[in-house]
């Protein structure tokens, strides 16, 4: 798959306890992105955060059961992200979704900064 130099980053902010059906939302989103042949997706787990409710979510030792923040990032061509957003809309009950333009420097083969 080729990824254009000028691409789009779709970023979804959610909680790790959010579900889509019987599976974690972050897992369902990544599987749907793969099914739709998106260029790639990554889930990042945050140790601390808050959102719309202003309730702090933390991974501190005494509060291990808290709903930690997760960020799902998907980079692809604008038209492919645009096609994915309506699908995503049907999966997410609450959360923040952002889109921003990005410049792709490398995708795919190995890259060594010392030997371009």
N, C-alpha and C positions, 0 to 999 in steps of 0.2 A: 504494500500500500504506500502511496506517495502522499505526503502531507505538504500543503502549500506553505511557503515562507510566511505569508500573512495569514494567520489562523485566528481562532477564537478559543478562549478558555472559559468553560462553563464551570462555575464553582457552586456547590450546594453545601450549605451549613445546616447541620442537623444534630440530633442527639443519638448516641449509640443504641439507646433503647427503643427508638422509633422503629415501627414495623411496617412492612408491606405484606399483607397476608400473614403467613406464619414465619417469615424470615426477616432478619434485620433489613431495614430500608437501604443502608449502604450496600449490602450484599446484593439486594434486588436491583438496585440502580446499576451497579457494575455488571451484573449478568445481562441486564437488558441492553446496556451499551455494547457489550461484546456480541450479543445476538444481532444487534443492528450494525455490526462491523465498524464501530467507532474506532478511531486510531489508538486510543488507550484511555485508561481510567486509573486513578489512584485514590485510596482512602487514607486520610491522615487523622490520627486520633490525638485530640488535644488534652493536656493535663488540667486545663483550667479555662473557663469561659462563661459567658452569659449571653442571653439573647433578649427577645421581645419581653419576656416576663421579668427581666432583671434578676432572676434567681441564679446564684453562682453555682456552677457545676465544677466539681474538683475531684481530683484523684488522690487527695491526701489520705494517708494511711488509715485514719479513723473513719473515713467516709468512702470506702471502696465500692459500695453499692450504688453510688451516685451515677446519674446519667451523663457520662462524659461527652464533650462535644466531638463531632467528627466533621471533617471536610472532605467532600468527594470532588475531585477535579478531573475534568475531561477536556482534552485539547483535540480539536479537529477543524476542518474547513467550516466556514460560516454557514453554508447551506446544510451541512450535515448536523451541526449543532441546532440550527433552526428547525430541522425535522425532528430532532430528539426532544426539544422542549415541550411540545404538546403531550408526548408520551410521559415525560417526567411529571407534568402537571397532574396527570391521573394517578400518580404514585405517591406524591408528597401531600400530606395533610397540613403540615406547618413547617416553617423553616425559611431560610433566606436563600435565594438563588440569584447569582450575579453572572454577568457575561462581560468579558473584556477582550479587547484586541491584544494579540500577542505576536511576537515575531519568532518563528521556529528557526533555531540555528542548526540543530541536528536532530535527526529522527532515523532510527533503524540501526545502521551499521556502527561498528565500534569507532570511537573518536578519541584520539589522544591529543590533548591540548599542546603537548610539546612537539608532536609530529603531525601537523595538520595535513 
